[in-house]
């Protein structure tokens, strides 16, 4: 059952089979509008995913979430993008509210057109238009590290979780579980990101596609070779090894996500645990699998 809004939407946009409820987004709030615009462009380029891609990557993110935490229950996807993970949980959830401040909601309306138990809202984490304590599960995957004050944004999300309910988050890690060589490669790539994210939209997309070929695919090839030789443990140490079984479309998407994003923050496992505790969560569980770090906490 869908939740009542706590404010009236500014407008309702008809997009095919879906309605998009658009709310006011305060530019002076805890939001970086340049980054929001960048993601709007990204998700309108990569606006569709196969059921196999959604299931494969969704299983990676939700490996620490048992079905009973959301089956038949109320769920909020904060920062839904194209709605990939909304669609993933909607298979079992009672109702899912998909929310994003960017124009990605138009892509989500396309991807989620056939899902009757999903509603889409365009709103920011500063002004989540639902009552506090109203969702059994709230999740935010790959979003809050693109917000100026990540912990403040996390608190806003946790407010919406019912007491005893759960919050799942994925935040970029600061390579706290990696070695010196891995960190060096990352820092070099981060210098590229700082330049590429400032490029005009079309050029940025082209450059990121080229990087998907020149950077991602060689590491993927090395990882696959090591796995073929039975060297699984060694293959896991290769940068970008997570992409070894992903499609080239997913790789291109993540290349744009990685190099085209203006604002990016990274956190250690301890920092994320501390933030979650400060937000009123306990029974915090981290996945020991990539992507790092994703964690689940329960609200007191």
Secondary structure, 3 states (H helix, E strand, C coil): CCCCECCCCCEEEEECCEEEEECCCCCCCCCCHHHHHHHHHHHHHCCCCCHHHHHHHHHHHCCCCCHHHCECCEEEEECCCCCHHHHHHHCCECEEEEEECCCHHHHHHHHCCCCCCEEEEECCHHHCCECCCCEEEEEEECCHHHCCCHHHHHHHHHHCEEEEEEEEEECCECCCCCCHHHHHHHHHHHHHHHHHCCCCHHHHHHHHHHHHHHHHHHHHHHHHHHHHCCCHHHHCCCCCHHHHHCCHHHHHHHHHHHHCCCCCCCECHHHHHHHHHHCCEEEEEECCCCCCCEEEEEEC
